[in-house]
Amino acid sequence: MANEHRDIQDLVMDYAGALRDGCIGDFLKSLTRTEAATLQASRELPEAVEMVRLLNVASFADQAVAPNVGLFTARVDARIGARLKHANLASAAQRISHARSTEQ
């Protein structure tokens, strides 16, 4: 990204590299005002960006990992169980204290 006056094809190629490397912010910071205006006025940019995104998805699809939510679900279930148990103990303690206060 050393060239200060990149044409639209170079900007799209740099964008593709930034998307691949995960550094879109650095790409945006590297834009000059002229380049930013060129990108904003470009009709081909949205199509090129979508194409780059689709190519990245296709290229790295085999490396994508679906998240395993089993551990999260188990922790949520345990937390719900603990809260139910705590609520049952609290209501039992409240019943006992209420019974003691009525006996006196």
N, C-alpha and C positions, 0 to 999 in steps of 0.2 A: 504494500500500500504506500509505496514511496512516491509514486507519480501524483502530482498535485492536480493535474487536469485530466482526469480519466474520462473516457467517453462512456456511453451507457453500457456497452458490452463489457468493458473492464469493470465498471461498477457492479454489474450483475455477477461477474465472476468473483469479485472480491466478496460480495454478499454471500455467494454460495460457499466460499471458503470459511467465512465467519460463521455461517450457519452450521457447517460441518464441525467446526472447532468449538462452537458454543460461545463465541465472543462477538455477538451482534452489537453489544454496547461499544466495543472498541472500534468496530466498523463505522458506527454512527458518529463517534467522536472524530474519526479520521476524515470525515466529509468536509470539504470546503463549502463556502456559501454557494458558489457556482454549481458545484456537484449536487448539493442538496436541492437547489432550484431545478436542476436538470432532472433529478429523480422525481421530484414532485410534479413536474410538467409532463413526464414521460407517460405515454399510453402503453408502451410495451413493458414497463416495469411490473405492474401487477401480474401479467401473464408469465413473465420470466420468474418472478418470485414464487408463484404457484408451481411452476415447472421444477424449480430448484427444490422446493419443499417435497414434491412428489418423488423426485429422484433420490433425495435423502432418505425418505421413508422406504423406498424400494431397496436402496443400497444397504441400509442398516437394519432391515426387517429381521434378519436372522439373528442379530445381536440384541434385539429388543427382549426385555425380560418382563413378563407380567408379574405384578406384585402378588405376593402370597399374603392373603388377609387372614389366614388361619390363626396366627398368633394374636392378631388384633382382636378377632372375634372371641378367642379364648379369654383374653384379658377383660374384654367388655362383659362377657358372661360371668367371670369371677367377680368383677366389681358390682354387677347387679345382684349377684348372690350375697355378697358381703353387705350391701345396703339393705337387702331384704332381711337378712339375719339381724342386722343392727336395729332395723325398724321393729322386728318382732321382739327383740330383747327390750327395747325401749318401751314398747307398749305393755309388755309383761311387767316391767318395773313400775310403770305408771299404774297399772291395775293393782299391784301389790301395795304401793304407797297409798293409793286411794282406799283400798280395803283396810289398811292399818289406821288411816285417819278416821274412817267411819266407825271402827271398833272402839275408839277412844272416846 
